[in-house]
Each structure stands twice: as structure tokens, then as C-alpha cells.
């Protein structure tokens, strides 16, 4: 048999590629078959993908697609804090801000990473072990299934930080949750709990990951009963407030994170996939993926061009403000920016210094 991989041997430095056993219905390990786990290994930066990591993910997915013994691919992140928080803001700030030509080439890699998920000959499961934000949400939605920790958070970052979620979210979100809820997530960048995203149709399954003494507990920071507010709106999966929120925080502080049930749920899904005709499964997955690809293939190149040019203006300010800011101050002064633009101001370093003065000071220290 021929080797159809793009490289003779992938030696990853920024991801972990492993073959893990697949389990049959009786609970026994199946000989000669396995699942391919691709783990984004940048936990110190919340598994944000760097340029080099994107290259490795593309090659790893291509190898997994060609792996005759692989039943499924599991895409996940290292640790328990984050699946992926999107593009690496350090690189965005230091390399790509103000440099649209370079960012255009980077976005070719990003587009190829999303396309590699959507063209994989194996079903791709996103194991959501923590935050799935920005570009992380986009590569997650490109996957065929998403099994998530119930304390995971899902959100976009675009308009809050100088971009638009045009790396897949504006294509995929309406398919998952409908146009109105997609508009809310994409434009306002409000975080959604796993419970809410599951209720809206964005996830295959959610499982508890918090253990308190000898029992599992559901996410204590959100409402987990189907309740209604005074306007009759469902508040299932919505953040708690007031005293209930403080009680939830105290309970969460006492609990420990254990991803055992998450791994068991992923294994259970791959067992179900094992008991299908392989070619019929691939064809079915490809047919369902067409609904994503219809939008993705139509928009990805024009979006890449716009995102690149945006690096000269709002992204130049927003990404630098986020990277150099503090936890309390990572957003530009939106009101001042709108007032200055309404008064005829042009984009410049002086304008960026006005709306995010800490960026200039930090840049000077770095230099």
C-alpha cells in the first residue's frame, strides 16, 4: 500500500498526536484498530494556536485521514482550563498587527486547518475540556461531534477585540443555533455556558467534570433546571446572580476537576462509530458536512482578504490592547473611538494610543 501523507514522518513540537485504544460493546480493547487523538499543547496560553501549531494540526489531520486503522479522530486541548481560545494573541500583537500581508499568509494556514477538519476521512470529535473561544469555537464547530465539560464556556471575541468571527463562526453558528442566537453570539461576544449551548443545539453531549468529595456535581455557576424569568424566557443554563452566584463560586472552589466522565463519553461515542460500515459512515458524514461547506467554501477567501486588511485598523488596536492589557483592562475605549472616528480621525498610532494608552507604554518597555 502507498503512503499518501504529505510528509514522511510528522514530528510535532506544538501538538501531541497519540493512538488510543478503541473499546468494543463488551468493554474489551479491539486489536488492530485505534483512535487518533490530536491535542493542542499550549496550556500556558490556554491552548491558543500559533502559526507553527496550525501547520502541525493540518498535517496531523491529513495523516489521521489516511490512517487505515483509525476509527475516529479526537481533537482536544491539554489540561482542563481550555480546549482552545483561538489565535495566539502574542503572535497577533507582535507579528501580525499592522502587517496585513503577513496575516493574509497566516489566514491561509488557518483556512487550511478548518478545511482539514471538514475534509478528514474519519469522523472528528471535539473533546471540549475547557474554554472554546474565538477561533477555538470555529475549529470546534467544524468538527462532526462535540462532547463537552459542563463547565466549559463558549464565545466569540471578534467585535470586542478588533475583528469579526469570519473564520467559520459566521458560517457555522446559524446552522447550529439559528440566525437570531448566532447574531447575539457573533456580535455581542457574550459567553455561553455549555448547558445553554447544548440547549440551543450546539453540542452533542455535556458531562459533569466537578467532583465534591465522592460525588459528581453539575456546574454550580449556572441554572440547571428549566426555569422561566418574568418575561417567560427560558433561563436554563444561564449564569446565576446575586447570592446564588456566590454560593456557586464557593461550591466550585471546594470541588476538584476530574475529566474521567468526559473521556468515557468520548470513548462511548467512538464505540458507537465502530459499529457502522466505514465507507457508509464516511459518506454520511461528508453529506452532512456539505451544509457547513456550502457557506465555508463560499466565504473563506473573501473573509481572509478582509481580515488581513483589518490588521491595519481595528485589529491593530484590538489585538495589541488585549495582549498588553490586564485582566481588568483588555478592551479599547469604544466610546472614545466612535467619537474620534465620527469627528474625522484617521487610523494611526496616535489614535491607538488615545483609545488604549497602555499599548504604547508596553510597546516602549518591550523595545
C-alpha positions in Angstrom: 0.0 0.0 0.0 1.2 3.5 -0.8 1.9 6.3 1.7 -0.3 9.2 0.9 0.8 11.5 3.7 2.2 14.9 2.8 5.3 14.3 5.0 7.3 11.1 5.6 7.1 11.4 9.3 5.4 14.2 11.3 7.4 15.0 14.5 5.1 17.5 16.2 6.5 20.1 18.6 3.4 22.1 19.4 0.7 19.3 19.5 0.6 15.8 20.8 -0.5 13.0 18.4 -1.3 9.7 20.0 -3.1 6.4 19.2 -5.5 5.4 21.8 -7.4 2.1 22.1 -10.9 1.7 20.9 -13.3 -0.3 23.0 -16.0 -2.7 21.8 -19.5 -3.2 23.2 -18.3 -5.7 25.7 -15.8 -3.3 27.1 -12.7 -5.1 25.6 -9.9 -3.4 23.6 -10.1 -4.0 19.9 -6.9 -5.3 18.4 -5.5 -3.6 15.2 -7.7 -0.5 15.5 -7.4 2.7 17.4 -8.5 6.4 17.6 -6.2 9.2 16.8 -6.0 11.9 19.5 -4.7 15.3 18.4 -4.0 17.5 21.5 -3.3 21.2 21.2 -0.4 21.5 23.6 -0.1 25.1 24.7 -1.8 25.2 28.1 0.2 28.1 29.4 -1.5 30.3 26.7 -4.9 28.5 27.0 -4.1 26.3 24.0 -4.2 29.2 21.6 -2.8 28.1 18.3 0.4 29.6 17.0 1.4 29.6 13.3 3.6 26.5 13.8 0.8 24.7 15.7 -1.6 25.4 12.8 0.8 23.7 10.4 1.1 20.7 12.6 -2.7 20.3 13.0 -3.1 20.3 9.3 -0.5 17.6 8.8 -1.8 15.5 11.7 -5.4 15.6 10.4 -4.1 14.6 7.0 -2.2 11.6 8.5 -5.2 10.6 10.6 -7.4 10.8 7.5 -5.0 8.3 5.7 -4.7 6.0 8.8 -6.3 2.8 7.7 -6.6 1.5 11.3 -8.1 4.7 12.7 -11.8 4.7 13.6 -12.1 8.3 14.7 -10.1 11.5 15.4 -10.4 13.3 18.7 -9.4 16.9 18.7 -8.8 18.3 22.2 -6.6 20.6 24.3 -4.1 20.0 27.0 -5.1 20.4 30.7 -8.5 21.3 32.0 -8.8 25.1 31.5 -9.3 25.4 27.8 -9.9 23.4 24.6 -8.7 26.4 22.6 -9.0 30.2 22.9 -8.3 30.9 19.3 -5.3 32.6 17.7 -2.3 33.3 19.8 -2.6 36.9 20.9 1.2 37.2 21.5 1.8 36.4 17.8 -1.1 38.6 16.7 0.2 41.6 18.7 3.9 41.2 17.9 3.9 39.8 14.4 0.6 40.4 12.6 -0.9 43.7 13.9 -0.3 46.3 11.3 1.1 43.7 8.9 -1.8 42.7 6.6 0.4 40.8 4.0 1.8 38.5 6.7 -1.6 38.0 8.2 -3.0 37.1 4.9 -0.5 34.2 4.6 -1.3 33.2 8.2 -5.0 33.1 7.4 -4.3 30.7 4.5 -3.0 28.3 7.2 -6.0 28.9 9.4 -8.4 28.3 6.5 -6.5 25.1 5.6 -6.8 24.0 9.2 -10.6 24.4 9.2 -10.8 22.7 5.8 -8.6 19.8 7.0 -11.2 19.1 9.7 -14.0 19.3 7.2 -12.3 17.1 4.7 -11.0 14.4 7.1 -12.0 10.9 6.0 -12.6 10.0 9.7 -15.3 11.4 11.9 -13.8 14.2 14.1 -14.9 14.6 17.7 -14.1 17.8 19.6 -13.4 16.9 23.2 -14.2 20.2 24.9 -12.1 20.1 28.1 -12.5 23.8 28.8 -13.0 27.2 27.2 -13.8 27.2 23.5 -13.4 30.8 22.4 -12.9 32.7 19.2 -11.0 30.6 16.7 -11.3 27.8 19.1 -15.0 27.9 18.8 -14.6 28.0 15.0 -12.4 24.9 14.7 -14.7 23.2 17.3 -17.8 23.8 15.2 -16.0 22.4 12.1 -15.8 19.1 13.9 -18.6 16.5 13.5 -19.4 16.0 17.1 -18.7 18.0 20.3 -18.6 16.4 23.7 -18.0 19.0 26.4 -17.3 19.5 30.0 -20.3 21.1 31.6 -18.2 24.0 33.0 -16.8 24.8 29.5 -17.5 28.3 28.2 -18.3 29.1 24.5 -17.9 32.6 23.0 -16.7 34.8 20.2 -14.1 37.6 20.6 -14.4 39.4 17.3 -16.1 42.8 17.6 -14.9 43.2 21.2 -11.3 42.9 20.2 -11.0 44.3 16.7 -12.1 41.6 14.4 -15.1 39.7 13.0 -15.7 36.0 13.6 -15.2 35.2 9.9 -13.0 32.2 10.5 -16.1 30.0 10.5 -18.5 31.3 13.1 -20.5 33.5 10.8 -20.7 30.4 8.5 -21.4 27.7 11.1 -23.3 29.4 14.0 -26.6 30.0 12.2 -26.6 26.3 11.3 -26.3 25.3 14.9 -28.4 27.8 16.8 -30.4 29.7 14.3 -29.9 33.2 12.9 -31.0 35.3 15.9 -28.9 33.5 18.5 -26.0 33.4 16.1 -26.3 37.1 15.8 -26.2 37.5 19.5 -23.1 35.4 20.0 -21.2 36.7 17.0 -21.8 40.4 17.5 -22.0 40.8 21.3 -19.4 38.1 22.2 -21.3 37.1 25.3 -20.1 33.8 26.8 -22.5 30.9 26.8 -22.4 28.1 29.2 -22.1 24.5 28.0 -25.7 24.0 29.3 -27.0 26.9 27.2 -25.1 25.9 24.0 -26.3 22.3 24.4 -29.9 23.5 24.8 -29.5 25.6 21.6 -28.2 22.6 19.6 -24.5 23.4 19.5 -23.2 20.3 21.3 -23.7 16.5 21.1 -23.4 15.9 24.8 -22.3 17.6 28.1 -20.9 15.8 31.1 -20.0 16.9 34.7 -16.3 17.2 35.5 -16.5 18.6 39.1 -16.2 16.2 42.0 -17.0 17.1 45.5 -15.9 14.5 48.0 -17.3 11.3 46.5 -19.9 12.7 44.1 -20.1 14.4 40.8 -21.8 17.8 40.7 -23.2 19.8 37.8 -21.8 23.3 37.0 -22.8 25.3 40.1 -22.4 28.6 38.3 -25.5 28.2 36.0 -29.1 27.3 36.4 -29.6 23.7 35.5 -33.3 23.4 36.0 -35.6 24.5 33.2 -36.9 27.8 34.7 -38.5 30.9 33.3 -38.0 34.6 34.1 -40.7 37.2 34.5 -41.0 37.5 30.7 -41.5 33.8 30.1 -38.0 33.3 28.7 -36.2 30.0 29.4 -33.2 30.6 31.7 -31.9 27.0 31.7 -28.1 27.2 31.5 -27.9 31.0 32.3 -25.4 32.4 34.8 -26.6 32.7 38.3 -26.6 36.1 40.0 -26.5 37.5 43.5 -26.4 35.1 46.4 -26.8 32.1 44.2 -23.7 33.1 42.3 -21.7 33.5 45.4 -22.9 30.1 46.7 -21.9 28.6 43.3 -18.4 30.1 43.5 -17.9 28.7 46.9 -19.0 25.3 45.9 -16.8 25.4 42.8 -13.8 26.3 44.9 -14.3 23.2 47.1 -14.6 20.9 44.1 -11.8 19.3 42.0 -11.8 18.9 38.2 -11.9 15.3 37.0 -12.2 14.6 33.3 -12.9 10.9 33.7 -16.5 11.1 32.6 -15.6 13.3 29.6 -13.1 10.6 28.4 -15.7 7.9 29.0 -18.2 9.8 26.9 -15.7 10.3 24.1 -14.8 6.6 24.2 -18.5 5.7 24.1 -19.0 7.8 21.0 -16.1 6.1 19.2 -17.6 2.7 20.2 -20.8 3.6 18.5 -18.9 4.7 15.4 -17.0 1.4 15.4 -20.3 -0.4 14.8 -21.0 1.2 11.4 -20.0 0.4 7.8 -16.8 2.5 7.4 -17.5 3.8 3.9 -21.1 4.4 4.5 -20.2 6.3 7.7 -17.7 8.5 5.8 -20.2 9.2 3.0 -22.9 10.1 5.6 -20.5 12.5 7.4 -19.4 14.1 4.1 -23.1 14.6 3.1 -23.9 16.3 6.4 -20.7 18.4 6.2 -21.9 19.9 2.9 -24.2 22.2 4.8 -21.1 23.7 6.5 -19.0 23.6 3.4 -21.6 25.5 1.4 -21.0 28.6 3.5 -17.4 28.0 4.3 -16.2 27.5 0.7 -18.2 30.4 -0.5 -16.8 32.9 2.0 -13.4 31.8 3.3 -11.3 33.6 0.7 -13.1 37.0 0.8 -13.1 36.8 4.6 -9.4 36.1 4.6 -8.8 39.2 2.5 -10.9 41.4 4.7 -9.4 40.0 7.9 -5.9 40.8 6.6 -6.7 44.4 5.7 -8.4 44.9 9.0 -5.0 44.3 10.6 -4.2 47.9 9.7 -7.1 49.4 11.7 -9.3 47.9 14.4 -7.4 44.6 14.7 -4.1 46.6 15.0 -5.6 48.3 18.1 -7.8 45.5 19.5 -5.2 42.6 19.4 -2.5 44.8 20.9 -4.8 46.1 23.6 -5.8 42.6 24.6 -2.3 41.2 24.6 -0.7 44.0 26.6 -3.6 44.7 28.8 -4.6 43.4 32.2 -7.4 41.1 33.1 -9.4 44.2 34.1 -8.4 46.3 31.0 -8.1 44.5 27.7 -10.6 46.4 25.6 -10.1 49.7 23.9 -12.2 52.7 24.9 -15.1 52.0 22.4 -16.9 55.2 23.1 -13.9 57.4 22.6 -13.0 55.5 19.4 -16.5 56.1 17.9 -16.4 59.8 18.9 -13.0 60.3 17.3 -14.0 58.5 14.1 -17.2 60.4 13.9 -15.1 63.6 14.2 -12.9 62.6 11.2 -9.9 61.0 12.9 -7.8 58.6 10.8 -6.3 55.4 12.0 -2.8 56.0 13.3 -0.5 55.1 16.2 -1.7 58.3 17.8 -5.3 57.2 17.7 -4.4 53.8 19.1 -2.5 55.5 21.9 -5.6 57.5 22.7 -8.0 54.6 22.9 -5.6 52.1 24.6 -2.8 54.1 26.1 -1.3 51.0 27.8 -0.4 49.6 24.4 2.1 52.4 23.6 3.7 52.2 27.1 4.0 48.5 26.9 5.5 48.6 23.4 8.1 51.0 24.6 9.1 48.8 27.5 9.3 45.8 25.3 11.5 47.6 22.8 
